Amino acid sequence: MNNNAEGVFKNRNFRNYFGMNLSSRSATSVLGLVIVFYVFSVTESSIDVAIVGVTETLSAVILSLPAGVWVDRYNRLKLLVLSNAVRVLSVTILVLFSEFYGFSLIAVIVLLFSWNGASELYRSTSYSVLPDLVGNDRLASANGIIRTGTSLFSAVSNALGGTLILLVGASIALSYGSIGFLIAFLFSFMLLVSSKGTVKHNSQKREDKKNGFSEIREGFAWLLSQRGLFWLTMSALPFNFFFTISYYFLVVYVVSGMRSGALIFGAVLAAYAVGYAIGSPLVGRTKWALRYAGRVWIIIYGAVKGVLFLFMGILPNPYLAIILCFVLGLSTGFAGNVWLTSAQNIVPVKLRGRYFAVDGLFSFIGGPPAVAVGGVLVLLIGIIPVYELSGIIMLISALGFTLSKSLWRLDGTRVAE
């Protein structure tokens, strides 16, 4: 462990923040699996499962920008406590309602909208507050530790969710989410207490009568003025879109494309997770990654991943797929940390919430729409051509974004004043 990582763990505020993130990710991962199984096991309706997915998407889209305004307007540490409290209450009410009144799709939709909306507030807030807890000099190491830890916790929690469903049933398994969010709430409360006198809060008395819409416009206007960061954010749209199209249907690639089974599927998922866990903290050990953030993003997040998907399409071999998925995880973890740390450095403190809210809104395009398009493409042309097509388009996109000098020269070490 390098000196930066050791220094990060000596920071009590970071330890509370880290514990909050691990417990939150574990609860979110288990709930994501359990809620879908719960609905389908009772209704046996794919339409009802789709309604759950639409509810998750709508809550994120509707609340992402308002959440960004609140993050920049109010005390961020208190918002972490509030968002975790709302999630605890929402899941607990659903557990109790299911236990005493039985299944209700309306109750699931209402409470899912509540906790997913609170999760969107949590996301923007947690990204925005970390630089104030650890300082910019240790930010890359802190992000690497968190992204590695949450990735591994997510993988373990997915397995745990399946085990809980098998042992106690889906409705009872929901209570794990309540416990996880409660632990996250306790960590966020301890963070609020431990940070007193050590962290400068961003909450301000507003000097004018700006409403939420004008604050959102201010955030967009600032991003447009920062050409390098703007084009990085825009480039994530095609990169994430075609990454999702390929990775979401990895099970189809393994079973239909390579004629393999569950063992190989588990192996490629594990290879990706291990690669991601190694790649994320590497940023904190390098001196060049953030300085050449734009080039790292275009080459590693765009071009390298495009090459990997193209090779997976051209050479569908189980053993090669395991190696390629390891490299895919490595590049995703590394470049993802470069993006996050660079954004936290570049974006002014007063605008971080709105920036990450805008990023979250754009991330929606790389989510459900990409899955829908991917499903149609797999049906029409088959999984192997989909991988080849995704790889080629990602490569072409990366080549196109090299023409943006502001993105190519983006320096992620530039700290906003």
VOGU-3710 file (C-alpha; in Angstrom, 3 decimals, decimal comma):
1> mnnnaegvfk> 0,000/0,000/0,000  1,446/3,395/-0,977  1,786/6,373/1,359  -1,265/8,143/-0,041  -3,478/5,106/0,601  -2,116/4,717/4,119  -2,736/8,396/4,782  -6,282/8,114/3,526  -7,101/5,313/5,968  -5,688/7,337/8,859
11> nrnfrnyfgm> -8,386/9,914/8,154  -11,360/9,228/10,423  -13,717/11,074/8,100  -12,668/8,844/5,210  -13,141/5,682/7,265  -16,724/6,704/8,025  -17,275/7,646/4,384  -15,822/4,328/3,217  -18,007/2,327/5,598  -21,054/4,268/4,436
21> nlssrsatsv> -20,286/3,499/0,785  -19,688/-0,209/1,363  -22,910/-0,716/3,321  -24,891/1,380/0,843  -23,571/-0,544/-2,161  -24,244/-3,885/-0,494  -27,848/-2,925/0,287  -28,387/-1,520/-3,209  -26,985/-4,638/-4,892  -29,116/-7,031/-2,865
31> lglvivfyvf> -32,260/-4,955/-3,333  -31,687/-4,670/-7,075  -31,756/-8,451/-7,323  -34,418/-9,178/-4,706  -37,032/-6,632/-5,762  -37,199/-7,945/-9,330  -37,397/-11,553/-8,146  -40,035/-10,595/-5,550  -42,297/-8,954/-8,119  -41,958/-11,700/-10,713
41> svtessidva> -42,360/-14,543/-8,193  -45,717/-13,116/-7,099  -47,174/-11,800/-10,364  -45,353/-13,987/-12,927  -45,696/-10,998/-15,240  -42,853/-9,604/-17,328  -44,894/-6,411/-17,713  -44,825/-5,872/-13,950  -41,059/-6,409/-13,936  -40,780/-3,842/-16,742
51> ivgvtetlsa> -42,856/-1,398/-14,680  -40,326/-1,761/-11,860  -37,500/-0,972/-14,275  -39,338/2,050/-15,681  -39,989/3,332/-12,148  -36,286/3,138/-11,316  -35,419/5,011/-14,493  -38,075/7,708/-14,106  -37,136/8,463/-10,507  -33,493/8,958/-11,521
61> vilslpagvw> -34,362/11,140/-14,539  -36,922/13,287/-12,714  -34,892/13,853/-9,556  -31,291/13,991/-10,824  -31,176/17,718/-11,678  -33,134/18,915/-8,611  -30,827/16,744/-6,488  -27,811/18,500/-7,998  -29,244/21,897/-7,021  -29,842/20,739/-3,447
71> vdrynrlkll> -26,307/19,341/-3,214  -24,882/22,752/-4,148  -27,317/24,669/-1,967  -27,283/22,809/1,351  -24,872/21,116/3,753  -23,720/18,000/1,895  -22,971/15,925/4,971  -26,494/16,525/6,251  -27,843/15,527/2,839  -25,997/12,205/3,144
81> vlsnavrvls> -27,739/11,597/6,465  -31,102/12,616/4,972  -30,788/10,474/1,831  -29,819/7,410/3,865  -32,687/8,029/6,294  -35,198/8,187/3,436  -33,853/4,933/2,024  -34,069/3,187/5,390  -37,671/4,310/5,873  -38,736/3,455/2,324
91> vtilvlfsef> -37,403/-0,101/2,384  -38,561/-0,716/5,965  -42,097/0,397/5,132  -42,113/-1,934/2,124  -40,920/-4,846/4,278  -43,580/-4,208/6,922  -46,318/-3,643/4,356  -45,435/-6,895/2,582  -45,335/-8,793/5,863  -48,694/-7,583/7,228
101> ygfsliaviv> -50,722/-6,761/4,095  -49,107/-8,876/1,406  -47,888/-7,920/-2,032  -49,001/-4,678/-3,664  -47,475/-3,493/-6,931  -48,565/0,079/-6,193  -46,763/-0,001/-2,832  -43,646/-1,377/-4,536  -43,739/1,382/-7,174  -44,263/4,225/-4,685
111> llfswngase> -41,583/3,098/-2,256  -39,174/2,139/-5,054  -39,533/5,654/-6,480  -38,808/7,071/-3,017  -35,647/5,099/-2,274  -34,325/5,313/-5,822  -34,818/9,083/-5,817  -32,993/9,296/-2,496  -30,227/7,180/-4,018  -29,814/9,739/-6,796
121> lyrstsysvl> -29,389/12,458/-4,158  -26,926/10,201/-2,333  -24,883/9,625/-5,513  -24,393/13,298/-6,379  -23,728/14,197/-2,747  -21,163/11,465/-2,092  -19,191/12,332/-5,233  -19,268/16,033/-4,379  -18,189/15,811/-0,741  -15,208/13,447/-0,974
131> pdlvgndrla> -12,604/16,095/-2,001  -13,475/18,078/1,133  -12,809/15,018/3,297  -9,445/13,842/1,957  -7,934/16,757/0,030  -7,039/16,865/-3,650  -3,573/15,341/-3,152  -5,054/12,039/-1,933  -8,242/12,110/-3,982  -7,161/9,589/-6,645
141> sangiirtgt> -6,090/7,066/-3,986  -9,330/7,575/-2,061  -11,442/7,071/-5,190  -9,447/3,968/-6,092  -9,993/2,424/-2,674  -13,711/3,206/-2,708  -14,329/1,990/-6,260  -12,429/-1,232/-5,600  -14,191/-1,870/-2,300  -17,688/-1,165/-3,601
151> slfsavsnal> -17,086/-3,267/-6,722  -16,050/-6,296/-4,656  -18,864/-5,733/-2,151  -21,347/-5,556/-5,008  -20,175/-8,891/-6,421  -20,399/-10,604/-3,015  -23,771/-8,997/-2,282  -25,268/-10,254/-5,543  -24,412/-13,799/-4,475  -25,755/-13,057/-1,003
161> ggtlillvga> -29,042/-11,807/-2,447  -29,584/-15,052/-4,301  -28,775/-17,030/-1,155  -31,222/-15,003/0,941  -34,018/-15,555/-1,569  -33,349/-19,293/-1,442  -33,210/-19,449/2,366  -35,900/-17,020/3,574  -37,849/-15,894/0,514  -37,844/-12,625/-1,407
171> sialsygsig> -40,159/-10,632/0,867  -38,014/-11,307/3,947  -34,802/-10,841/1,979  -35,884/-7,232/1,417  -35,101/-6,574/5,086  -31,386/-6,872/4,248  -31,786/-3,596/2,397  -33,194/-1,933/5,504  -30,267/-3,163/7,574  -27,699/-2,102/4,974
181> fliaflfsfm> -29,134/1,389/4,588  -29,414/1,688/8,374  -25,698/0,967/8,692  -25,025/3,526/5,940  -27,167/6,018/7,871  -25,155/5,412/11,046  -21,855/5,883/9,191  -23,136/9,091/7,580  -24,228/10,393/10,980  -20,806/9,568/12,462
191> llvsskgtvk> -19,230/11,352/9,485  -21,328/14,431/10,189  -20,181/14,407/13,822  -16,511/13,593/13,158  -16,195/16,269/10,464  -17,122/19,154/12,730  -14,230/21,580/12,800  -12,309/19,690/10,112  -14,484/20,106/7,002  -15,731/23,373/5,555
201> hnsqkredkk> -19,386/23,050/4,621  -20,679/24,349/1,317  -24,083/25,558/2,530  -24,420/29,267/1,895  -26,854/32,091/2,298  -27,929/32,761/-1,240  -27,144/36,312/-2,306  -29,954/36,525/-4,813  -33,372/35,064/-5,479  -32,296/32,344/-7,893
211> ngfseiregf> -34,756/29,524/-8,364  -33,891/25,939/-9,129  -34,209/26,335/-12,905  -31,765/29,230/-13,014  -29,300/27,236/-10,921  -29,596/24,308/-13,315  -28,987/26,670/-16,253  -25,954/28,038/-14,426  -24,569/24,517/-14,117  -25,088/23,771/-17,814
221> awllsqrglf> -23,584/27,144/-18,799  -20,466/26,459/-16,734  -20,025/23,002/-18,258  -20,379/24,445/-21,770  -17,638/26,954/-20,956  -15,244/24,147/-19,977  -14,671/22,648/-23,392  -12,379/19,814/-22,327  -14,640/18,546/-19,546  -17,715/19,144/-21,707
231> wltmsalpfn> -16,383/16,933/-24,503  -15,293/14,299/-21,994  -18,864/14,215/-20,680  -20,255/14,043/-24,238  -17,831/11,289/-25,257  -19,150/9,142/-22,426  -22,486/8,899/-24,264  -21,323/6,687/-27,182  -18,692/4,923/-25,069  -21,164/3,951/-22,330
241> ffftisyyfl> -23,969/3,241/-24,797  -22,049/0,608/-26,735  -20,309/-0,740/-23,635  -23,756/-1,392/-22,127  -25,049/-2,980/-25,340  -22,210/-5,512/-25,184  -21,656/-6,074/-21,471  -25,342/-6,325/-20,511  -25,751/-9,265/-22,902  -22,574/-10,995/-21,783
251> vvyvvsgmrs> -24,594/-14,030/-20,702  -25,945/-14,325/-24,261  -22,390/-14,024/-25,607  -21,188/-16,831/-23,321  -24,096/-19,214/-23,911  -24,974/-18,559/-27,545  -21,786/-17,029/-28,905  -19,257/-19,380/-27,299  -21,523/-22,375/-26,532  -20,363/-22,346/-22,906
261> galifgavla> -22,156/-22,598/-19,577  -22,497/-21,109/-16,134  -18,907/-21,894/-15,115  -17,428/-19,781/-17,932  -20,014/-17,054/-17,352  -18,986/-16,848/-13,703  -15,317/-16,873/-14,699  -15,626/-13,922/-17,121  -17,625/-11,921/-14,567  -15,007/-12,660/-11,913
271> ayavgyaigs> -12,209/-11,706/-14,332  -13,876/-8,356/-15,003  -14,367/-7,706/-11,273  -10,731/-8,556/-10,470  -9,491/-6,336/-13,296  -11,680/-3,473/-12,130  -10,470/-3,883/-8,548  -6,837/-3,692/-9,713  -7,324/-0,861/-12,212  -9,107/1,655/-9,975
281> plvgrtkwal> -6,359/2,145/-7,362  -3,585/2,237/-9,983  -4,464/5,875/-10,741  -3,251/6,933/-7,299  0,097/5,239/-7,957  0,797/7,042/-11,232  2,001/10,586/-11,828  0,791/10,871/-15,420  -2,770/9,510/-15,483  -4,509/12,650/-14,230
291> ryagrvwiii> -2,149/15,038/-16,024  -3,128/13,430/-19,334  -6,729/12,735/-18,310  -8,223/13,502/-21,720  -5,857/11,196/-23,566  -6,290/8,434/-20,989  -10,054/8,690/-21,337  -10,120/8,577/-25,134  -7,501/5,850/-25,519  -8,225/3,557/-22,573
301> ygavkgvlfl> -11,948/4,065/-21,960  -12,865/4,372/-25,642  -10,329/2,833/-28,014  -8,963/-0,012/-25,863  -12,433/-1,174/-24,857  -13,514/-1,000/-28,486  -10,591/-3,233/-29,482  -11,476/-5,703/-26,714  -15,106/-6,024/-27,817  -14,003/-6,366/-31,440
311> fmgilpnpyl> -11,642/-9,225/-30,537  -14,371/-10,889/-28,464  -16,563/-10,813/-31,566  -13,911/-12,031/-33,996  -12,465/-14,724/-31,685  -15,238/-16,118/-29,444  -13,100/-18,393/-27,281  -13,854/-19,027/-23,562  -10,264/-18,759/-22,345  -9,541/-15,691/-24,452
321> aiilcfvlgl> -12,804/-14,134/-23,199  -11,633/-14,502/-19,593  -8,383/-12,676/-20,399  -10,135/-9,974/-22,425  -12,731/-9,380/-19,684  -9,933/-8,989/-17,149  -8,352/-6,305/-19,351  -11,816/-4,783/-19,875  -12,289/-4,475/-16,117  -8,758/-3,126/-15,713
331> stgfagnvwl> -9,301/-0,384/-18,302  -12,779/0,490/-17,001  -11,579/0,786/-13,402  -8,514/2,832/-14,347  -10,171/5,254/-16,777  -13,283/5,561/-14,621  -11,188/6,715/-11,659  -9,350/9,186/-13,916  -12,696/10,697/-14,965  -14,088/10,914/-11,430
341> tsaqnivpvk> -10,957/12,367/-9,821  -10,458/14,834/-12,680  -14,058/16,040/-12,397  -13,770/16,442/-8,634  -10,602/18,497/-9,144  -11,814/20,669/-12,022  -15,396/21,440/-11,019  -15,702/24,288/-8,465  -17,015/23,315/-5,045  -20,229/25,298/-5,527
351> lrgryfavdg> -21,036/23,461/-8,804  -20,054/19,857/-8,061  -23,573/18,714/-7,251  -25,000/20,049/-10,498  -22,156/18,609/-12,565  -22,616/15,098/-11,171  -26,381/15,460/-11,574  -25,909/16,305/-15,263  -23,535/13,364/-15,582  -26,115/11,110/-13,940
361> lfsfiggppa> -28,779/12,309/-16,371  -26,538/11,586/-19,357  -25,683/8,186/-17,875  -29,359/7,294/-18,300  -28,777/7,161/-22,067  -26,129/4,501/-21,535  -28,592/2,493/-19,427  -32,164/1,457/-20,340  -32,121/2,804/-23,945  -28,871/0,934/-24,635
371> vavggvlvll> -30,333/-2,264/-23,195  -33,438/-1,874/-25,368  -31,389/-1,252/-28,527  -29,042/-4,102/-27,648  -31,927/-6,500/-27,219  -33,303/-5,620/-30,655  -29,866/-5,896/-32,297  -29,177/-9,299/-30,713  -32,540/-10,489/-32,000  -31,958/-9,134/-35,516
381> igiipvyels> -28,276/-9,834/-36,234  -27,040/-12,080/-33,399  -24,709/-11,564/-30,448  -21,353/-11,937/-32,249  -22,080/-9,193/-34,830  -23,309/-6,982/-31,953  -19,924/-7,274/-30,243  -18,101/-6,551/-33,499  -20,351/-3,580/-34,241  -19,941/-2,148/-30,731
391> giimlisalg> -16,177/-2,450/-30,922  -15,984/-0,757/-34,326  -18,249/2,147/-33,318  -16,335/2,696/-30,071  -13,084/2,810/-32,052  -14,523/5,266/-34,577  -15,921/7,405/-31,747  -12,550/7,463/-29,975  -10,852/8,497/-33,200  -13,408/11,256/-33,685
401> ftlskslwrl> -12,950/12,664/-30,182  -9,185/12,917/-30,694  -10,028/15,856/-32,971  -11,133/17,827/-29,915  -7,924/19,547/-28,815  -9,535/20,706/-25,569  -10,393/17,121/-24,617  -7,080/15,684/-25,810  -5,178/18,230/-23,682  -7,461/18,014/-20,630
411> dgtrvae> -5,427/18,119/-17,403  -7,211/16,422/-14,513  -4,807/17,852/-11,926  -6,101/21,399/-12,450  -7,831/22,224/-9,176  -10,721/24,687/-9,292  -10,395/27,801/-7,198
//
